[in-house]
Amino acid sequence: MMRPFPLPALRQAGLHTRVGLVLCALAASLLLVLGGLWLHATRNAVHEEVEAATRVSEQWLKVVIGELQALPPGARGERLLAVAAGIGRVRANVLELRDADGQLRHVSPPSTYKAGREAPAWFAGLLASPLPPRHLGVDGYRLSLLPDSSRAVLDAWDELLGMAGWALLFLAALFAGVRQALGRALRPLDQVMQALDRTGSGRFDTRLPQFAAPELGRLARAFNGMADRLKAAVDDNVRLETAREVAEQMRNRLEDERRAERESIARELHDELAQGITAVRALGGAIVQRTAEQPALHGHAQSIVAVTGEMQDGVRRILHRLRPDADDLSVRLARCVEAWRRQHGIALDSRISLPDGGVDDELAQAVLRIVQEGLTNVVRHAQASRVELAVQAGDAELRVRLADNGRGAGRGPSGQAGCGLGLLGMRERVALLGGHLEFTSPAGGGFVFEARLPVNARSVVS
């Protein structure tokens, strides 16, 4: 099966060019139909012209031959030859005279009308209408009229060439006029495309003017309405994102304040109450050792030792709740990762390796908050399908690395609403602990941040 001939230039042409070509093709088809009708009418006209000329010539020759009947028989043939030679060219016919032996004695000269020119054979074949020859005889001489339509066909050919030239001029003028008219009518589409490009690049204040054409006017109103709704939606999203960022920062601040308050309470319990209980228990133990022979006093001393022991255990439990052990950081991270994976349905690979000696509570809390901030940033801005988390202990430092395969551009801390305030807070937290935080966007895509924290981190500000 033959494939259609490709026309890449036509496919790449503008709309006004293609419409102009289509209209020209339709006009050319109409001209071809009219040309066919003209050809049919011309064929009939040529036939009628030649037929009429032949009939007139035949009648005239019959009159001439009738006059020759008055001459003696021997002189009629010579007189007919003289008459034929004097007649010359008969319109739309060739005149031939042959004697009794069939020898050609005379043939009319060629026509001087448009001499030397002939219509193309294929065109003559379209208009040809064969007519039978007419024969007249006198004393063995035969006078023949052979119909000849070549001059009429040549006139039709010249007329066709003239009409074809005017038709080509008409098609060229039609194409140029249609192309120019459509170009002027579609010129506002360039403004529409520029407005779409500006809107796509984030300039939501772009608006189109009201065009004179009703169709383009409706398009402009629809675009402006869409731009208004889009700008309102973006403003709402920015406000919502800003509110979320502010709420997140407030929550972090409150959590830091609560943690500091718990630590303060824990220190006071440890420094004040725990030491006092330890001193009371030591005195009770000393009394127990020295009153072994005094049962009444010895029993009360043992009760004091037991009660103070219970009080110490209670204080330890309270301190444990106020300041969780750093050794539980791996459990807390695992619990956070699992809850995030279930909530968002994003593949998350985690590798957690903490120092053997553990980390203090301030560093553990900072690591947990950094991981939470990083995972929140992935959900809000990354559009990722896979995340990798690594918390590994190094030489006197703890590395926290979070990488995703989502959008990398524009996710760094920029200071604009919705564009990284959480990352700014993360950087401030790491700096307070004497650490360093880096953000990178690999060439293959995605986003990576890595925090390096000293294992024995202490806040650099009080």
Protein Blocks (a to p, Z undefined) as FASTA:
>chain_A
ZZddddfklmmpcfklmmmmmmmmmmmmmmmmmmmmmmmmmmmmmmmmmmmmmmmmmmmm
mmmmmmmmmpcfklmmmmmmmmmmmnopaehiacddddfkopafbdcdddfehghiacdf
klmmmmpccdddddddeehiacdddddfklmmmmmmmmmmmmmmmmmmmmmmmmmmmmmm
mmmmmmmmmmmmmmmmmmmnopakbccdddfblklmmmmmmmmmmmmmmmmmmmmmmmmm
mmmmmmmmmmmmmmmmmmmmmmmmmmmmmmmmmmmmmmmmmmmmmmmmmmmmmmklmmmm
mmmmmmmmmmmmmmmmmmmmmmccfklmmmmmmmmmmmmmmmnopacdddddddfkopaf
klmmmmmmmmmmmmmmmmmmnopabdcddddddehiacdddddfbdfehpacehighiap
mmmmmmmmmmmnopacdddddfkgpjdddddddfkbccfbZZ
